[in-house]
Amino acid sequence: MSSTATVRNLQLTNSKRSQSRALKTSPLREPRVLPPASLAAFCTNERYDRAAHTYGKSYPDYVGAMLGDRDCAPDVVAYPRNETEISAVMDWASSVGASLTPFGGGSQSSRPQ
């Protein structure tokens, strides 16, 4: 379904439709924290990664992303490869007072049955 059809189906106002933007032009605030060099191998604050992790994979999340609302984008995205790297991210986040939000692959396998 095209974004135009989606917007029409949601019966959004013209002002909402005009807010639909490409990732390149959509506003994204600057990160409030930056990862230390020791986490650089698996952490990033690149625009694409931050925008891609702003929302989950549900339909309402897709609509929010399509409308360009990325006010809640994460400051840093981590791609830890093992428990040691997970622990390092947790220790760093704790030391700077940052919160952590797990992000899965969209399989909903972690949802309670």
C-alpha positions in Angstrom: 0.0 0.0 0.0 1.4 3.4 -0.9 1.9 6.1 1.7 -0.7 8.2 -0.1 -3.3 5.4 0.1 -2.4 4.8 3.8 -2.8 8.5 4.6 -6.1 8.6 2.8 -7.3 5.4 4.6 -6.5 7.0 7.9 -8.5 10.2 6.9 -5.7 12.4 8.1 -6.0 16.2 7.5 -4.1 18.0 4.8 -1.7 19.4 7.4 -0.8 15.8 8.5 -0.3 14.7 4.9 2.1 17.6 4.3 4.2 16.4 7.2 5.1 13.2 5.4 8.8 13.5 4.6 11.7 11.5 3.4 14.2 10.5 6.1 16.9 12.8 4.6 14.8 15.9 5.2 12.9 15.0 8.3 14.1 16.7 11.5 16.1 14.7 13.9 17.4 16.3 17.1 21.1 16.0 17.8 22.1 13.1 20.2 22.3 14.2 23.8 25.0 11.6 24.6 27.7 10.0 22.5 29.2 6.6 23.0 32.8 6.4 24.2 35.5 5.1 21.9 35.5 1.8 23.7 32.0 1.1 22.3 32.6 2.5 18.8 32.9 -1.0 17.3 29.2 -1.8 17.9 27.5 1.6 18.7 26.5 4.4 16.4 24.7 7.7 16.4 24.3 7.8 12.6 21.0 9.4 11.4 19.7 6.3 9.6 20.2 4.0 12.5 18.6 6.4 15.0 15.6 7.0 12.7 15.2 3.3 11.9 15.1 2.5 15.7 12.6 5.3 16.6 9.6 3.0 16.2 8.8 -0.7 16.3 7.2 -2.7 13.5 3.5 -2.3 14.2 1.1 -0.5 11.8 0.8 2.6 14.1 4.6 2.8 14.3 4.8 2.7 10.5 2.3 5.5 10.3 4.2 7.6 12.8 7.4 7.1 10.9 5.7 7.8 7.6 4.5 11.1 9.0 8.0 12.1 9.9 7.5 12.2 13.7 10.9 11.2 15.0 10.9 13.3 18.2 11.6 10.2 20.3 14.6 8.9 18.3 17.3 7.2 20.3 20.6 9.1 20.9 22.7 6.0 20.3 22.0 2.6 18.7 24.0 -0.4 19.9 24.4 -3.7 18.0 26.1 -5.8 20.7 27.3 -9.2 19.5 27.7 -10.9 22.8 27.0 -10.7 26.6 30.2 -8.8 27.2 29.2 -6.0 24.8 25.7 -5.9 26.3 27.2 -5.5 29.7 29.5 -2.7 28.5 26.6 -0.8 27.0 24.6 -1.2 30.2 27.5 0.0 32.3 28.1 3.0 30.0 24.3 3.9 30.0 24.2 3.7 33.7 27.3 6.0 34.1 25.7 8.7 31.9 22.2 8.4 33.2 20.8 7.1 29.9 17.9 4.6 29.5 18.1 1.5 27.4 15.3 0.2 25.1 15.6 -3.3 23.6 14.8 -3.5 20.0 13.9 -6.8 18.4 13.6 -8.0 14.9 9.8 -7.5 14.7 9.0 -11.2 15.1 6.8 -10.7 18.2 8.4 -13.8 19.6 8.9 -12.0 22.9 5.2 -11.2 23.3 3.3 -13.2 26.0 1.0 -15.8 24.6 
